[in-house]
Amino acid sequence: MNEDITFIVDTTKEAMEKAIKHLEKQFVNIRAGKASPAMLGSVMVDYYGSQTPLSQVANVNTPDGRTITVQPWEKNMLQAIEKAIMIANLGFNPMNNGDILIISVPPLTEERRRELAKQAKVEAEDAKVGIRNARKEANNDIKKTEDASEDIQKNAEADVQALTDKYVKKIEETLASKETEIMTV
């Protein structure tokens, strides 16, 4: 196969891998009933004038399946962290005991589980769009290669389509797994 075409196919594969990684990262943020430090992963704290991820200003733990504790490294940051969690609009109400923040994670209702399953489907569909865009770019790049014969171009397009099918299937499997996790009580 032509060097340019090999490069295009490899680049496309990397782009599709990134779409899968992004989807998995998004799925971590969708809670599935039990407490996880990742649930606070999107919280940004005002740390002396700059927005800093919560994990860089405090220790986040889950002592059990229904509780998250946040222990700041500097005691004076307790109020700022509490405010940041409230602003993040995650549906949590932290309790401040003077040393740490304790967040009780309520059990999910059936309606909330369905909403989260819909949110997971939306994220999966976004990942599929990313994969299809990578396929489209690859096919356009393949058509632009001038030193490759028509047969080589057709074979490369078939390879890209096979990659697309493989990664779309992977997304559907990941989604099915996440939906099962969300809907399990």
N, C-alpha and C positions, 0 to 999 in steps of 0.2 A: 504494500500500500504506500501511497505517496506520503512524504514527510509532513506536508501541510495538512493533509486529511487526518493523519494519525494525531497530530497536535490538536486539531479541531475536536476529534472524538474524545481525546483525553480531557480537554478543557471542559467539554460538555459533561463528561462524567463527574468532574470535580464540582461543577455548578449544581448538578443534581444531588450530589452528596451533601453539599451545603444546604440545599432545600430540606433534606431529611433531617440534618442536624438542627436546623432552625425549628422545624416542626417538633422535634423531641424536646427542645428547650421550651417551646411554647406550651407543650403538654405538661411539663413539670409545674408551670404556673397555674394550671387548672387543677384545683384541688379535688381529691377523690375521697373525702370522708375522714382521713386521718391527718393529724398535724404533721407538718414538715417545715424545716427551716427555709426551704425553697419558696414557700408561700410568701415570704417577706423579701424575696429576691429583688423585687422591683422598687422597694422603698428607698428613697433618696433622702438623706438627712442634711440639714443645713449645718455644716461643721465649720465654724469660724468663717462664715461668709461664702463657702463653696459647697456645692451639692456633691455629697459623697455617698456611695452605697452603704447601706446599713451594716453589711458584713465587715466594713472597714473601720467602724467606730464602736462595735459591740459584738459580744459573743451571743449567738442565737442557738438555742437548744430545744429539743423536744423531750422532756422527761417522761412523757407518756403519750398515748395516741390522741389525746384531746387537749393538750396544753403546749404552748410555745412560751419559752422564757427568753427575755432579751436583757442581757447584763452589759451595760455600757462600760467601756474601759475608763471613762472619766465620768464621775458621778454627776457633774454639772450638765452632762449631755442628756440626762434622763428626760427632761421636759421636751427638748428638741426632738428626741427619738419618738416620744409619745405623740407629739404633734405630727411628725412625718408619717407615722403609721395611720393616723386619722385622715390625713390629706390624701394618702394613697388610695383611699376608698376601697379597701379590701373587704369591708364588712366586719372588721374586728374592732372590739372595744377594749384596749389594753387597760389593765389595772396596775397602778403605780403604788408599790409598797415602800418607796424611799430608796431601795437598793436595786431592784430589778423591776422590769415590766412583765406581767403575767397576762398571757392572752389565752382565753378559753376558746377553743374552736368548737362551735356548736355542731351537732350532727346535722347532716343535710336532709332537707325535706325532699319528698318525691318530686315536687315541682322544681326545686333548685337543681336536683340531679338531672332532670330533663334539660334545663337551661344550660348546664355545664356540658351535657352531651352535644347540644346544638352548637355551643361555642367550640367544642373539639372538632365538629364537622366543618365549621367555618375555617378553622386553622388548617385542617387537612386539605380543604379545597384551595386555600391560598398556596399551600405547598405544591399541589398539583399544577396550579397556574404557573408557579415558578419553574417547574419541570418542563411544562409545555413551552414556556418562553425560551428556556435553554435549548430545547429541540428546534424551535423556529430559528433561533440565531445560528445554530449549528448548520441547519439545512441551507440557510442563506449564505453562510461562509463557504460551505461545500460547493455551492453553485458558482461562487466567485473564483474558485481555484481554476486557473487557466491551464496549468500544465498537467491536469489529471484528465484521463479519458472519461467518456460518458459512463462506461461500465463501472469504473472505480468510484465515480460520484454516486451512482445508484447503490452500489454495495455499502458505501459509507452512510448514505441516508438510511439504508436498512439497518445498519449497526446502531445508528442514533435512535431509530424507532424501537429497536430491541431494548436499548438502555431505558428509553422512556417507559416502555411497558413494564420493565423490571422495577423501576423506581415508583411508578404509580401503584403497582401491586404492593410494594413495601409500605407505602403510605396507607393503603387500605387496611393492611394487616395491623399496622401501628394504631390506626384509628379504632379498629374493632377491639383491640386489646384495651385501649384507653376507655372506650365506651363501657366495656365489661367492668373495668375497675371503678368507673364512676357510678354505675347503676347497682353495684354490689353493696348491700347494706351491711 
